[in-house]
Amino acid sequence: MLREITDKTEWDKLHQARTIPSGHFLQSWGWGEFQITLGRKVFRFADENSLAQIVELPLPMGKKYWFCPKGPIFNGKNQEPRTNFQGVIEELKNKAKEAGVVFLRIEPSDKHDPAGSCLSVRSINPSGTSIVDLSKTEDEILAAMHQKTRYNVRVAEKHNVTTTNNQEPISKKFDDIFHLFEETAKRDGFRLHPRGYYEKQIKMPGIEVYGAECEGKLLASAIVMFENGIATYLHGASSNEMRNVMAPYALHWAIMKRAKERGMKHYDLWGISDDPKSGWAGITRFKRGFGGGDVFAPGTFDLPVRRFWYSVYTLARRMRP
């Protein structure tokens, strides 16, 4: 039976015993604390086999829903029998009902493709990603890259692209970093979080901010999470200027080398898609060029708790431009 965990030490111990290939950090205590700084409520539940960190998020008309990002997760790399998985989901759904939420949103691993009352919705966190094995030598990692990617890493070196991480004072540099984020969002057609989201995120334990510069100009930047032996590329941006110097390639190569120095076993590039409608074709080619292996999960699913209000929610979503 699931019980609520309020002690960090206990949660950390439980969390480390339950692993998933990608997104493990989203169920960490630190990520929950980050969500609290954003004004959100966080609930943490666990039993002897499973663990679920829940973030409570607002809906219009004073309603709310629960989101379990990249979870729930289980012992033994999520190789939990389906009956136990469904039992945990039902327990979470009952707790959500007691809390008065409209629906429960989950992101199970590849071992647990939901069925029954689970409704597939647009993915929140990436359902597919490319993960580079950092246990190899640097030469082996380079050799595994696509020929063009390896060439572009060398091009950046020839142009004397330099890389930095967490240079002080990062707060002063953040104006330039966020400008890159805005430039990239406009160019590639995606929405950013509010600036304050990133400013709070970069203060989290385990977060490092990287930049790639040439001739004194910041040309690429990345926010990276180091947790449980995995470095995860959370957010990144690149300039429209001096694209010929291949700064993003230098940036990711520097992150991988830094991650190896810190003892990380994998570099998760956090998001690829083979869906031709996603608009991710370019970024997917870029990420796969670094020679990682593809990892896929079923996606994001909703479990309606208050069906009338969930119908209102889905109707409103469909009517949005």
C-alpha positions as CSV (number, residue, x, y, z in Angstrom):
1,M,0.0,0.0,0.0
2,L,1.3,3.4,-0.9
3,R,2.2,5.8,1.9
4,E,3.2,9.4,1.8
5,I,7.0,10.1,2.3
6,T,8.0,13.4,3.9
7,D,11.6,12.6,4.8
8,K,14.3,13.4,2.2
9,T,16.7,10.7,3.4
10,E,14.1,8.0,3.1
11,W,12.9,9.3,-0.3
12,D,16.5,9.4,-1.6
13,K,17.1,5.8,-0.6
14,L,13.9,4.6,-2.2
15,H,14.6,6.7,-5.4
16,Q,18.1,5.3,-5.9
17,A,16.7,1.7,-5.7
18,R,14.3,2.3,-8.6
19,T,15.7,3.2,-12.0
20,I,14.4,4.1,-15.4
21,P,16.4,4.7,-18.6
22,S,15.5,8.3,-19.0
23,G,14.0,11.1,-16.8
24,H,15.0,9.5,-13.5
25,F,15.7,13.1,-12.1
26,L,12.0,14.0,-12.5
27,Q,11.2,11.7,-9.5
28,S,14.1,13.0,-7.4
29,W,13.6,14.9,-4.2
30,G,15.5,17.9,-5.6
31,W,13.1,18.1,-8.6
32,G,10.2,18.1,-6.2
33,E,11.7,21.0,-4.2
34,F,12.2,22.9,-7.5
35,Q,8.5,22.5,-8.2
36,I,7.7,23.9,-4.8
37,T,9.7,27.0,-5.5
38,L,7.4,27.5,-8.5
39,G,4.5,27.6,-6.1
40,R,3.3,24.1,-6.7
41,K,2.3,21.4,-4.2
42,V,4.3,18.1,-4.3
43,F,3.2,14.7,-2.9
44,R,5.5,11.7,-2.6
45,F,4.1,8.2,-2.3
46,A,5.9,4.8,-2.1
47,D,5.6,1.2,-1.1
48,E,8.1,-1.6,-1.1
49,N,8.1,-1.8,-4.9
50,S,7.0,1.5,-6.3
51,L,7.5,5.2,-6.0
52,A,5.5,8.2,-7.4
53,Q,6.3,11.9,-7.0
54,I,3.2,13.9,-7.9
55,V,3.1,17.6,-8.8
56,E,-0.3,19.3,-8.4
57,L,-1.0,21.7,-11.3
58,P,-3.8,24.2,-11.8
59,L,-6.7,24.1,-14.3
60,P,-9.2,26.9,-15.2
61,M,-12.2,27.5,-12.9
62,G,-10.2,26.6,-9.8
63,K,-9.8,23.0,-10.8
64,K,-6.5,21.1,-10.6
65,Y,-4.8,17.8,-11.7
66,W,-2.0,15.6,-10.6
67,F,1.1,14.9,-12.8
68,C,3.5,12.1,-12.1
69,P,6.4,12.9,-14.5
70,K,8.2,9.8,-15.8
71,G,6.5,7.7,-13.2
72,P,5.5,5.8,-11.3
73,I,8.8,3.9,-11.2
74,F,9.5,0.5,-9.7
75,N,12.3,-1.8,-8.4
76,G,14.3,-3.8,-10.9
77,K,14.3,-1.3,-13.8
78,N,10.5,-1.2,-13.8
79,Q,10.1,-4.9,-14.5
80,E,7.1,-5.0,-12.2
81,P,4.2,-7.4,-13.1
82,R,1.4,-5.7,-14.9
83,T,-1.0,-6.6,-12.1
84,N,1.1,-4.7,-9.5
85,F,1.5,-1.8,-11.9
86,Q,-2.3,-1.5,-12.4
87,G,-2.8,-1.8,-8.6
88,V,-0.4,1.2,-8.0
89,I,-2.2,3.2,-10.6
90,E,-5.6,2.5,-9.0
91,E,-4.1,3.6,-5.6
92,L,-2.8,6.8,-7.1
93,K,-6.2,7.4,-8.7
94,N,-8.0,7.0,-5.4
95,K,-5.6,9.4,-3.7
96,A,-6.2,11.9,-6.5
97,K,-9.9,11.5,-6.0
98,E,-9.6,12.2,-2.3
99,A,-7.6,15.4,-3.2
100,G,-10.4,16.5,-5.5
101,V,-8.4,16.6,-8.7
102,V,-9.9,16.3,-12.2
103,F,-7.4,13.7,-13.5
104,L,-4.2,11.9,-12.9
105,R,-1.5,12.2,-15.6
106,I,1.3,9.6,-15.7
107,E,4.3,8.8,-17.9
108,P,5.1,5.0,-17.4
109,S,8.3,3.3,-18.7
110,D,8.5,1.0,-21.7
111,K,7.7,-2.0,-19.4
112,H,4.3,-0.6,-18.6
113,D,2.1,0.3,-21.6
114,P,-1.1,1.4,-20.0
115,A,-4.5,0.1,-20.9
116,G,-8.0,0.2,-19.7
117,S,-9.0,3.6,-18.4
118,C,-5.8,5.3,-19.4
119,L,-6.1,7.8,-22.2
120,S,-3.2,8.6,-24.4
121,V,-2.5,12.4,-24.7
122,R,0.1,14.6,-26.2
123,S,3.5,13.9,-24.5
124,I,4.7,16.3,-21.9
125,N,8.2,15.0,-21.4
126,P,10.0,13.3,-24.3
127,S,8.7,9.8,-25.0
128,G,11.8,9.2,-27.1
129,T,15.4,10.1,-26.6
130,S,19.0,9.3,-27.6
131,I,21.4,8.3,-24.9
132,V,25.2,8.3,-25.3
133,D,27.3,5.7,-23.5
134,L,29.9,7.6,-21.5
135,S,31.7,4.5,-20.2
136,K,33.6,4.4,-23.5
137,T,36.8,6.3,-24.0
138,E,36.7,9.7,-25.6
139,D,38.1,8.2,-28.8
140,E,35.4,5.5,-28.8
141,I,32.7,8.1,-28.3
142,L,34.0,10.2,-31.2
143,A,34.3,7.1,-33.4
144,A,30.6,6.2,-32.7
145,M,29.4,9.6,-33.9
146,H,28.1,10.2,-37.3
147,Q,30.9,11.2,-39.6
148,K,29.4,14.7,-40.2
149,T,28.9,15.3,-36.5
150,R,32.6,14.3,-35.8
151,Y,33.7,16.6,-38.6
152,N,31.7,19.5,-37.1
153,V,33.3,19.0,-33.7
154,R,36.6,19.4,-35.4
155,V,35.4,22.5,-37.3
156,A,34.5,24.1,-34.0
157,E,38.0,23.4,-32.7
158,K,39.6,24.9,-35.8
159,H,37.5,28.1,-35.2
160,N,38.7,28.2,-31.6
161,V,35.2,27.9,-30.1
162,T,35.6,27.9,-26.4
163,T,33.2,26.3,-23.8
164,T,32.5,27.2,-20.2
165,N,30.3,25.9,-17.5
166,N,28.9,27.8,-14.5
167,Q,31.3,30.7,-15.0
168,E,30.9,33.4,-12.3
169,P,28.9,35.5,-12.2
170,I,26.3,33.3,-13.9
171,S,23.5,35.8,-13.0
172,K,25.1,38.5,-15.1
173,K,25.5,36.1,-18.0
174,F,21.9,34.9,-17.8
175,D,20.7,37.9,-19.8
176,D,22.7,36.6,-22.7
177,I,21.7,33.1,-22.2
178,F,18.0,33.9,-22.0
179,H,18.3,36.1,-25.1
180,L,19.6,33.0,-26.9
181,F,16.6,31.0,-25.6
182,E,14.2,33.6,-27.0
183,E,16.1,33.7,-30.3
184,T,15.9,29.9,-30.6
185,A,12.2,29.7,-29.7
186,K,11.3,32.3,-32.3
187,R,13.4,30.5,-35.0
188,D,12.2,27.0,-34.2
189,G,8.6,27.8,-33.2
190,F,8.3,26.5,-29.6
191,R,7.2,28.1,-26.4
192,L,9.5,29.0,-23.5
193,H,8.9,28.7,-19.8
194,P,8.8,32.1,-18.1
195,R,12.3,33.5,-17.4
196,G,11.9,32.9,-13.7
197,Y,11.5,29.2,-14.3
198,Y,15.0,28.9,-15.7
199,E,16.5,31.3,-13.1
200,K,15.2,29.1,-10.3
201,Q,16.2,25.9,-12.1
202,I,19.8,26.8,-12.6
203,K,20.1,27.2,-8.8
204,M,19.2,23.5,-8.3
205,P,21.8,21.1,-6.9
206,G,23.2,19.1,-9.8
207,I,22.5,21.7,-12.5
208,E,25.3,23.1,-14.6
209,V,25.0,25.9,-17.2
210,Y,27.2,25.6,-20.3
211,G,28.1,28.1,-23.0
212,A,30.0,28.0,-26.2
213,E,31.7,31.2,-27.4
214,C,33.6,32.5,-30.4
215,E,35.2,35.9,-30.8
216,G,33.6,37.0,-27.5
217,K,30.1,36.1,-28.6
218,L,27.9,33.6,-26.8
219,L,26.7,31.3,-29.6
220,A,25.2,28.3,-27.8
221,S,24.1,27.5,-24.3
222,A,22.7,24.5,-22.4
223,I,21.2,23.7,-19.0
224,V,22.3,20.2,-17.9
225,M,21.2,18.0,-14.9
226,F,23.6,15.6,-13.3
227,E,21.8,13.0,-11.3
228,N,22.1,9.2,-10.6
229,G,24.9,8.7,-13.0
230,I,23.2,10.4,-15.9
231,A,23.8,13.9,-17.4
232,T,20.6,15.1,-19.0
233,Y,20.4,18.0,-21.5
234,L,17.3,19.8,-20.3
235,H,17.3,23.0,-22.3
236,G,19.5,24.6,-25.0
237,A,19.7,27.4,-27.5
238,S,21.9,28.6,-30.3
239,S,22.5,31.9,-32.0
240,N,21.5,32.8,-35.6
241,E,25.0,34.3,-35.9
242,M,28.3,32.6,-36.9
243,R,26.6,29.2,-37.6
244,N,29.6,28.2,-39.7
245,V,31.7,27.7,-36.6
246,M,29.5,24.9,-35.3
247,A,29.3,26.0,-31.7
248,P,26.5,23.6,-30.7
249,Y,28.7,20.6,-31.6
250,A,31.6,22.0,-29.4
251,L,29.0,22.6,-26.6
252,H,27.7,19.0,-26.5
253,W,31.2,17.5,-26.8
254,A,32.3,19.6,-23.9
255,I,29.3,18.5,-21.8
256,M,30.1,14.8,-22.5
257,K,33.7,15.2,-21.5
258,R,32.6,17.1,-18.3
259,A,30.1,14.4,-17.6
260,K,32.7,11.7,-17.9
261,E,35.0,13.6,-15.5
262,R,32.1,13.6,-13.0
263,G,31.6,9.9,-13.3
264,M,28.4,10.0,-15.3
265,K,27.7,6.8,-17.2
266,H,25.3,8.2,-19.8
267,Y,24.5,11.5,-21.6
268,D,20.7,11.8,-22.2
269,L,20.0,14.2,-25.1
270,W,16.4,14.4,-23.9
271,G,14.1,14.3,-26.8
272,I,13.9,12.9,-30.3
273,S,10.9,12.1,-32.5
274,D,10.3,10.2,-35.7
275,D,6.8,11.8,-36.1
276,P,6.9,13.8,-39.3
277,K,4.3,16.2,-37.8
278,S,6.3,17.0,-34.8
279,G,8.7,19.5,-36.4
280,W,11.6,17.7,-34.7
281,A,13.3,16.2,-37.7
282,G,16.2,18.6,-37.6
283,I,16.9,18.4,-33.9
284,T,16.5,14.6,-34.0
285,R,19.1,14.3,-36.7
286,F,21.4,16.6,-34.7
287,K,21.0,14.5,-31.5
288,R,21.3,11.1,-33.1
289,G,24.5,12.3,-34.8
290,F,26.3,12.0,-31.4
291,G,26.1,8.2,-31.7
292,G,23.7,7.4,-28.8
293,G,21.1,4.7,-28.7
294,D,17.4,5.3,-29.0
295,V,15.2,4.8,-26.0
296,F,11.4,5.0,-26.2
297,A,8.5,5.0,-23.6
298,P,4.8,4.7,-24.3
299,G,4.2,8.4,-23.7
300,T,1.8,10.4,-21.5
301,F,-1.6,9.2,-20.3
302,D,-4.5,10.6,-18.4
303,L,-6.7,8.8,-15.9
304,P,-9.9,10.8,-15.5
305,V,-11.0,11.1,-11.9
306,R,-14.0,13.5,-12.2
307,R,-15.3,12.5,-15.6
308,F,-17.6,15.5,-16.1
309,W,-14.9,18.0,-15.5
310,Y,-12.4,16.0,-17.5
311,S,-14.9,16.2,-20.5
312,V,-15.1,19.9,-20.0
313,Y,-11.3,20.1,-19.9
314,T,-10.8,18.1,-23.1
315,L,-13.5,20.1,-24.9
316,A,-11.8,23.3,-23.9
317,R,-8.4,21.9,-25.1
318,R,-9.9,21.0,-28.5
319,M,-11.3,24.5,-28.9
320,R,-8.0,26.2,-28.3
321,P,-6.3,27.7,-31.4
